[in-house]
Amino acid sequence: MKGTHLRDSYATWALVAINIIVFAAISIFPELAEVLLLNPGMLRERPLSLLTVFFSHEALVHILLNMLLLVVFGTRLERETNAQAVAGVYFACGLIGSVTILAYASAIGYQGGAIAGASASAFGIAAAYAGLNPNAVVMKSKAVHWVVALFVVNALLAIQNPQLSVGGPSHATGIAAGLALGYALRRKAGR
């Protein structure tokens, strides 16, 4: 990560900035959560929430952990590919996560309110880097080991309380999609 500057990974930093702005806006104006987060029961009235949810967080620890993933893995992914790849992975994993939230919420009869969904995108970025460069050492462990740890912790939380962790399956599909996209990027690069 030495020498990482804004110019080296502007898409990653732009995504971080958007996430922080959306989090601040929701914190200042809580009524925005109903518009920006994904509420399965309100999708027809708020179809854009399928996209805006990619930038939505419910708690400070939530955004801090996701932004850590985005900075640590996104900057590396962007340096080894390009800005378009990072944005593409972020949005593709986010959309897959949104669709998963809708399917899972329906399957369990979810009656709760709006759901934050940026984790599918952030987890997808980490997984894409692991798919591209699985043996790269990131914070003293292989990239692929970080993604396995994300998956296991996520699965344990989802099993522990399915109603509380309605986003859990979207995290898993974000990881799966990110790995597939990272592998495709690796093949494209001829690695």
N, C-alpha and C positions, 0 to 999 in steps of 0.2 A: 504494500500500500504506500510505500515511500513515494513521494512526488505526486500524489494524487491531488489534483487541483480541479477547480470548477470547470475549467476548459477541457479537462480530460474526460469528464463524465457529466456533461451538462444535462442530459436527459434524466439521469438518476437524480441529480440535485433538483431539477425542475419538478419531478414527481414528489420528492421530499417536501419541497416548498408548497406544492398544492395540498398535500396531506396536512401540513401544519396550518395552512390558511383555513382549510375546511374545518379542522378540529377547533381552531380558535373561534371561527364563526359560530359553530354549533355550541361552544362553551358560552359565548356571549349572548347568542340568540337561540335558546334551546328549541324553539318552535321550528327551526330549520331542520332538526333531526327528522321530523315527520316527512319532510320533503326529500332529504338527501339519503337517508337510510332506506333500506329495502323492507317494506312491509308486505308480506305475501298477500294479505287481504286487500291491499290497496293498489295492486299492480296496474289495474286498468286505469285508475285515476292518475297514477304517477309512473308511467312507463320509463321515464328517464332515470328513475331510481335504480334500474338495472345497471346503469353506468356510474351514477354519482356515488353509489355505495362503495366503489373501488377506493374512494378517498375518505371513507367514514370510519371513525373510531369512537368508542363509547367511554373510554377512560384513559387517563394519562399513561398508565403502565402499558396499555394496549398500543397506543401510538409510539411510545418509546421503544418497545420491543420490535414493532414492525419497521420503524425507521432505522433501527440498528441493522436489521436484516437487509433492508433496502440499500443502505449505505455500504455495508460490508460486502454484500454479494453483488449489488447492482453496479457499483463502480468497477469491480473486477470484470463483470460480464460486459460492460460497455467498453472497457479498454481492450478486451479480446475480440469484440464484435464491433458494434456501432450503436449509435443512439436509437436508430429505428428498431433494432433487435430488442433493446431494453423496453422501449415503449410497447412494441408488439407483444412481448411476453407478458408485461404488466397487464395490458388490456385483455389479452386472450385468457389468461388465468383468472382475471377478475370476472369476465363474462361467464366462464365455465363455473366459477364459484357462485355467481348469482343464480344461474340455472339450477345448480345443486341445492342451494338454499331453498328455492321454490319447491323442488321435488321432495326434499327431505321434510320441509315444513308440512307439506300436504300429507306425506306418508305417516307422520307422527301426530297429525291433527293439531299442529301448533296453533295456539290461540293468543300468543303473545303479540307484542307490538313490533315496531321497526327493529331491524337487525343491522348491525355494522358489518361490513364485508371486505375491508381492505386487506385482511390477512390472507385471503386466497391469492391476491396479487403479490404480496410481499413474500409469502411462502413459495409462490411460483418463480419469483426472481431467484431466490436461493437455490431452488431445485434446478432451474435452468443452468445456473453456473455449475452445479454439481454434474448435470448431464453433459455439459460442454467439457468440463475439466475435473472429473471425479476425484483425482488424486492430488489436486492442488491443496496445499496446506493453507488453511484459513484459521487464524487464531489457534494455532497449535494442534489442529485436527484436520483430517481430510474433509474436503467439501462434502463428499457423499455421506460421511459420518454425521455431519451437522443435519443433513436432510433426513436421515434415518431417525435421529433424535427428535427432530420436529414432528415427524410422523408418529412416533411412539407416544410422545407426550400428548399430542393432539388426540390420538386414539384413546388413551387412558382417560382423558378429561371427558370425551364424548360418551364413553361407556359409563363413566361414573354418574353422569346426569344428562341424559339426552335432551331434556327440555331446556336446561340451562345452556347447553352447548349446541344449539341448533346450527351454529356456523361450523361445527366440527367437520362434518362431511365436506363442506366447501373448502376447508383447509386441505383436506386429503386430495380432493380433485385438483386444487391449485398446485399441489406438489406433483401429482401425476402428470398434469399438463405441462408443468415447468420442466420436469425431467424429459418428457418426450420432445419438447421444443429445444431444450439444451442438446439432446442427442442429435436432433436434426441439424442444429447449428454446427455440431462437431463433425457430422458427416459432410456438410456443405464445405467446411474448412479443410476437409481431407485428412482429419486426424484419426 
